[in-house]
Amino acid sequence: MSANSAESAATWDRLVALISPVVQGSGYDLEELILTPMGRRSLLRVVIDRDEGIALDDIAAMSHAVADVLDDDEGVIGKAPYVLEVTSPGVDRPLTEARHWRRAVGRLVEVTVGTAGSPEVTGSPQGSLLRGRIAGYDGTTVTLKVDGVDQVVPMSDLGAGKVQLEFHRPDEGGAKRERPQRRHKLKKGKAVMNTDDALPAAEES
């Protein structure tokens, strides 16, 4: 690991140590934390979620809470300006944890089941790609309705699921729900609302 990489890893660890207790103490899961350099400033993206879903009020409250804890330890990122973005997971977030599958009940997904050569799961060959709607989750298995037939798959046999984009979901009446997010521009520990909607979304490097 290079000196710069070691420094970045140390900064990320400090950010997690600061932000995770604030997020979890408010009843949310910290799904992702990404610090991305953007020229003379950085983008700190904090992704939160919970079983009840995330509303704009949740994003606003956590934005202020995270900004406050960063203000108290402004040296964690440095003196250069940076943008804090608190947001909820997008539909493209892979389903990798048990809580992801639980929260995605009712969604249409694609997932690879197990590995080739393993025992079959309710008639579907292992190592095959299944496309179906999540009909249930009981803590140890996920029930996928594939072509009208329920396929019960142990969590241990599931790969990373991918939610499929639907314009007319049965449980949403065709409404497309936007991912709530809020951004603050911070400089030297002082938070100011950022109204620059043209700021491009950063990808994890």
C-alpha positions as CSV (number, residue, x, y, z in Angstrom):
1,M,0.0,0.0,0.0
2,S,1.4,3.4,-0.9
3,A,1.7,6.3,1.5
4,N,-1.3,8.0,-0.1
5,S,-3.4,4.8,0.0
6,A,-2.5,4.3,3.6
7,E,-3.5,7.9,4.4
8,S,-6.8,7.5,2.5
9,A,-7.5,4.2,4.4
10,A,-6.8,5.9,7.7
11,T,-9.1,8.8,6.8
12,W,-11.9,6.4,5.8
13,D,-11.5,4.5,9.1
14,R,-11.7,7.7,11.1
15,L,-14.8,8.8,9.2
16,V,-16.5,5.4,9.8
17,A,-15.6,5.6,13.5
18,L,-17.2,9.1,13.7
19,I,-20.3,8.7,11.5
20,S,-21.3,5.1,12.1
21,P,-22.4,5.6,15.8
22,V,-24.4,8.7,14.8
23,V,-26.2,6.8,12.0
24,Q,-26.9,3.7,14.0
25,G,-27.8,5.6,17.1
26,S,-30.6,7.2,15.1
27,G,-32.0,3.9,14.0
28,Y,-30.5,3.6,10.5
29,D,-27.9,1.3,8.8
30,L,-24.8,2.8,7.3
31,E,-24.9,1.1,3.9
32,E,-22.0,2.9,2.3
33,L,-19.4,5.6,2.9
34,I,-17.3,6.9,0.0
35,L,-14.8,9.7,0.0
36,T,-14.0,10.8,-3.5
37,P,-11.5,13.5,-4.6
38,M,-13.1,16.0,-7.0
39,G,-10.5,18.5,-8.0
40,R,-9.9,21.0,-5.2
41,R,-12.6,19.5,-3.1
42,S,-13.9,16.1,-2.1
43,L,-17.3,14.4,-2.1
44,L,-18.2,12.5,1.1
45,R,-21.2,10.3,0.3
46,V,-23.1,8.7,3.2
47,V,-25.7,6.1,2.2
48,I,-28.3,5.2,4.9
49,D,-31.3,2.9,4.9
50,R,-33.8,1.2,7.3
51,D,-36.7,-1.2,7.0
52,E,-39.3,1.6,7.0
53,G,-37.6,3.3,4.1
54,I,-36.0,6.7,3.9
55,A,-37.9,10.0,3.5
56,L,-36.7,13.5,2.9
57,D,-37.1,14.4,6.6
58,D,-34.8,11.5,7.5
59,I,-32.2,12.7,5.0
60,A,-32.4,16.3,6.4
61,A,-32.0,15.1,10.0
62,M,-29.1,12.9,9.3
63,S,-27.4,15.5,7.1
64,H,-27.4,17.9,10.1
65,A,-26.3,15.2,12.5
66,V,-23.4,14.1,10.3
67,A,-22.4,17.7,9.6
68,D,-22.3,18.4,13.3
69,V,-20.0,15.5,14.1
70,L,-17.7,16.5,11.3
71,D,-17.7,20.0,12.6
72,D,-16.5,18.7,15.9
73,D,-13.5,17.0,14.2
74,E,-12.8,19.1,11.1
75,G,-9.3,17.7,10.8
76,V,-10.6,14.3,9.8
77,I,-10.8,15.4,6.1
78,G,-8.6,18.5,6.2
79,K,-9.0,22.2,5.5
80,A,-10.0,21.9,1.8
81,P,-13.7,22.4,0.9
82,Y,-15.7,19.2,0.6
83,V,-19.3,18.3,-0.1
84,L,-21.3,16.1,2.2
85,E,-24.1,14.1,0.5
86,V,-26.5,12.0,2.6
87,T,-28.6,9.8,0.5
88,S,-30.6,6.5,0.4
89,P,-29.5,3.5,-1.7
90,G,-30.4,3.5,-5.4
91,V,-32.3,0.7,-7.2
92,D,-28.9,-0.4,-8.7
93,R,-27.5,-1.3,-5.2
94,P,-26.8,-5.1,-5.3
95,L,-28.6,-7.2,-2.7
96,T,-25.8,-8.7,-0.7
97,E,-26.9,-8.6,2.9
98,A,-29.9,-10.3,4.6
99,R,-31.5,-6.9,5.3
100,H,-31.3,-6.0,1.6
101,W,-33.4,-9.0,0.7
102,R,-35.8,-8.3,3.5
103,R,-36.3,-4.8,2.3
104,A,-36.7,-5.8,-1.3
105,V,-39.7,-8.1,-0.8
106,G,-42.1,-7.4,-3.7
107,R,-39.4,-6.3,-6.0
108,L,-38.4,-8.1,-9.3
109,V,-34.8,-9.3,-9.2
110,E,-32.2,-11.3,-11.1
111,V,-29.8,-13.5,-9.1
112,T,-27.5,-16.4,-9.7
113,V,-28.3,-19.3,-7.4
114,G,-25.3,-21.2,-5.9
115,T,-22.7,-22.8,-8.1
116,A,-22.9,-25.3,-10.9
117,G,-22.8,-28.9,-9.6
118,S,-24.5,-28.2,-6.3
119,P,-27.8,-29.8,-5.3
120,E,-30.9,-28.4,-7.0
121,V,-33.1,-25.9,-5.1
122,T,-36.8,-26.7,-5.6
123,G,-36.2,-27.8,-9.2
124,S,-33.9,-25.0,-10.4
125,P,-30.3,-26.0,-11.3
126,Q,-27.6,-24.4,-9.1
127,G,-25.4,-21.9,-10.9
128,S,-28.4,-20.7,-13.0
129,L,-29.7,-17.1,-13.3
130,L,-33.2,-16.7,-11.9
131,R,-35.4,-13.8,-12.6
132,G,-38.5,-13.4,-10.4
133,R,-40.3,-11.4,-7.8
134,I,-39.3,-11.7,-4.1
135,A,-42.4,-13.2,-2.5
136,G,-41.0,-13.8,1.0
137,Y,-38.1,-13.7,3.4
138,D,-38.0,-15.7,6.7
139,G,-34.5,-15.0,7.9
140,T,-32.8,-18.0,6.4
141,T,-34.4,-18.4,2.9
142,V,-35.8,-16.2,0.2
143,T,-38.8,-17.2,-1.8
144,L,-38.7,-16.1,-5.5
145,K,-41.8,-16.4,-7.6
146,V,-40.4,-17.4,-11.0
147,D,-42.9,-17.8,-13.9
148,G,-45.7,-18.3,-11.3
149,V,-43.8,-21.0,-9.3
150,D,-42.3,-20.3,-5.9
151,Q,-38.6,-21.1,-5.6
152,V,-37.3,-21.3,-2.0
153,V,-33.6,-20.5,-1.9
154,P,-31.4,-20.6,1.2
155,M,-29.5,-17.3,1.8
156,S,-26.2,-19.2,1.5
157,D,-27.0,-20.1,-2.1
158,L,-27.9,-16.6,-3.3
159,G,-25.4,-14.5,-5.2
160,A,-25.7,-10.7,-5.3
161,G,-29.2,-9.9,-6.4
162,K,-29.9,-7.1,-8.9
163,V,-33.3,-5.3,-8.6
164,Q,-34.9,-4.8,-12.0
165,L,-36.2,-1.4,-12.9
166,E,-40.0,-1.4,-13.3
167,F,-42.1,1.5,-14.5
168,H,-45.4,-0.1,-13.3
169,R,-44.7,-2.0,-10.1
170,P,-47.9,-3.8,-8.7
171,D,-47.5,-2.2,-5.2
172,E,-46.7,1.3,-6.4
173,G,-49.4,1.9,-9.0
174,G,-46.8,2.9,-11.6
175,A,-45.3,5.6,-9.5
176,K,-41.5,6.0,-9.6
177,R,-40.1,6.8,-6.2
178,E,-37.1,9.1,-6.3
179,R,-34.1,8.4,-4.0
180,P,-34.0,11.2,-1.4
181,Q,-30.7,12.9,-0.9
182,R,-29.3,16.1,0.5
183,R,-26.0,17.9,0.1
184,H,-24.1,20.3,2.2
185,K,-21.0,22.2,1.1
186,L,-18.5,22.3,4.1
187,K,-15.4,24.3,4.4
188,K,-13.1,24.2,7.5
189,G,-15.8,22.5,9.5
190,K,-18.6,25.0,8.7
191,A,-21.7,23.7,6.9
192,V,-23.5,25.7,4.2
193,M,-26.4,24.4,2.1
194,N,-25.3,23.5,-1.4
195,T,-27.9,24.5,-4.1
196,D,-25.7,23.6,-7.0
197,D,-27.8,20.8,-8.6
198,A,-25.3,20.6,-11.5
199,L,-22.7,18.9,-9.2
200,P,-22.1,15.5,-10.9
201,A,-22.6,12.3,-9.0
202,A,-19.3,10.7,-8.2
203,E,-18.6,7.0,-8.6
204,E,-16.5,4.9,-6.3
205,S,-12.9,4.8,-7.6
